[in-house]
Amino acid sequence: MINLLSLNWACGYIEDCLESTGFKVNSYHRAALRSGLIRLSHTQSRTFTELQSAIQDTDLQQALEFFTLAGEMGGILDNDHDDLGEGRLQAFEMENLIEKGEARLKPVLLYLFHKIEKRLTSGFPTLIIVEEGHHFLKGRFGEELDTWFLELRKKNASVIFITQELEHVLASKHKHVLLNNTFTQIFLPNQRADNEINRPHYHGLGLSDKQIDIIKTAIPKKNYYVTSRLGNRLIDLGLGPLALSFVGVDGKVNRDKANELMREEGEKWIYHWLNFRGLFEWAEYWLSLHLKYSIHCIEKILLQDEASIC
């Protein structure tokens, strides 16, 4: 028996995929696509390649090739199952797809949105973190985010929307939904917060001149200005050099070095990483603990020891 909800989603999803490449889907194409998907539902192999073969329309076949193994996106999308797993923590690196444009990003992102929404039916507490969120305020992505901000609380889920481009948020047609349903805002220090370009952006987010000055004078990687329904406060995470060597590091050079050490050194990558960061005494301390305890115990011991030192 055909699941009509799944069929309707698949029709809409593939139409979105095709239109992201510039292909114009008309009513004839929709009918041919739906017929092809119905035929495909009776088989075990439900892939873009099989769908391409099940459709008789030549234009559709050519347009679908981009998503098959013969095309550019086949390596990501042309399969009859995914490998996302059921782990409690799932992370998806989108930087490469964002750089390649909407035709590559949109099909993947819409599929991930669909998978996330299906998992929300369980009712388990869920936190969805959208990094570089300004990239996802256009077209269907923005509509999906609107729905999430308006409805996810009913499904025991929350969204963390992260952006460094405030002007893109304020210029988006989705800004009212975003701002009206964001009850906690966390601002990073910004020494240029009060210049003629940035000040209006902070005003647009509801901050006063005094609050903007607090953000301007806050200490980077130490202070964060939090606004919420419970009040506003400048907070300090109290992170020492050990914690900052992991959570306060960015840039491609550092990421590449960390990945290299993980590949080459296994569990001992942390020892070499601490030496790379110039924390030689912490590195030796970690090595001495490694001979006695499991990796999870070591993490707790190091954090407790650094907290006591700080």
TATADA-V765768 format. One record per run of one state. SS is the DSSP state (A for helix, B for strand, O for the rest). FROM is the first residue (numbers start at 1). LEN is the number of residues. Records with the same first field share a line. If there is no record, write none. Layout:
BEGIN
SS=FROM-LEN / FROM-LEN
END
This chain:
BEGIN
O=1-3 / 21-6 / 41-7 / 55-3 / 68-6 / 78-17 / 101-1 / 123-3 / 131-2 / 137-2 / 156-1 / 162-4 / 172-3 / 181-3 / 189-9 / 205-4 / 218-5 / 229-2 / 237-4 / 248-4 / 277-3 / 291-4 / 310-1
A=4-17 / 27-14 / 48-7 / 58-10 / 74-4 / 95-6 / 102-21 / 133-4 / 139-17 / 166-6 / 175-6 / 198-7 / 209-9 / 241-7 / 252-25 / 280-11 / 295-15
B=126-5 / 157-5 / 184-5 / 223-6 / 231-6
END
